[in-house]
């Protein structure tokens, strides 16, 4: 269920692939630069009753050998790009996506990126992602994300049509090295919490009722969107029919593998104000892993830890997101939407609370040239 609920991301259009190899600064390996460029502009189309579009495209880096991704850079083509994610598609799972890719034109992909399946991230693990403010995204020295030979990539981009609906051209650059390079593969730990934000005092409207707002969410994105909200509530030990309401959301998850946390990330939408990730919360061993006291949606990034944190499998970690619901009436973009009770959702006017921690099995060598 956790893997099913994890696909809360993004979309993108038709691409051409080119590759070039450049010498790395290391004598151990050479870095291959893989450039993925859109062949055609994509014009976002909002789902019925919404102002959002999630669109996926399958692209092929034509890798003949197992590799590691050591850095990436997604270049958004327009302000409509709300955020974007890249998912690994193994050769064994390519047939489904190739059918829906429609010759490179892609498919609508709210929620899970892979069409006609409920296998979620178990079949298509997250490789990397982009959000406003991100530039070149370098993984910690001595580490990388595994990219097996013959794999393809699903690019999922969330377009916010409150900004506009112009045709968009996006591009992506991956930097890879051979799998024989002595790097540590990274393991991703995904942590979610369910926001339940009532309308601010003095703000009224038919959608300020949580049940009515959830029904509207289902109308915009389908019944699976409501099931996702209820699933996250249950995953966090809350009663889906009567969860706690307020301006913050918290949930405890558990580390998947023993090793070291080397990299962390926080994601919310436009109402987000602060984020915190704490290991072993409420105990004498509590340790703050990430604290973002002034969260800015337009300045999101991953953080490579200068001092990696040792963890053991099963260790608890809590994420807490804090929001300011009054921004819904203050931000020009959000004022276009009717007042509503804000829950988890795919839309730009909905919210999310996501923490990610990448771990390596042993302590990386921070002096590695790659």
Secondary structure, DSSP 8 states (H G I E B T S, - for coil): -HHHHT----B---EEEEEEEE--SSSS--EEEEEEEESS-EE----TT-SEEEEEEEE----SS-EEEEEEEEE-SSTTEEEEEEEEE-GGGHHHHHHHHTTTT-EE-SSSSSTT---HHHHS-EEEEEETT--SEE--TTEEEEE-TT-EEEEEEEEETTT---EE--EEEEEEEETTS--EE-EEEEEE---EE---TT---GGGSHHHHHHHHHHHH-HHHHHHHHHHHHHTT--TTS---SSEEEEEEE-SSSEEEEEEEEE--TTEEEEEEEETTTSTT-EEEEEETT--GGG--EEEEEEEEEE-TT-EEEEEEEE-TTHHHHSTTGGGS----EEB-SSTTSB--EEEEEEESS---TT---
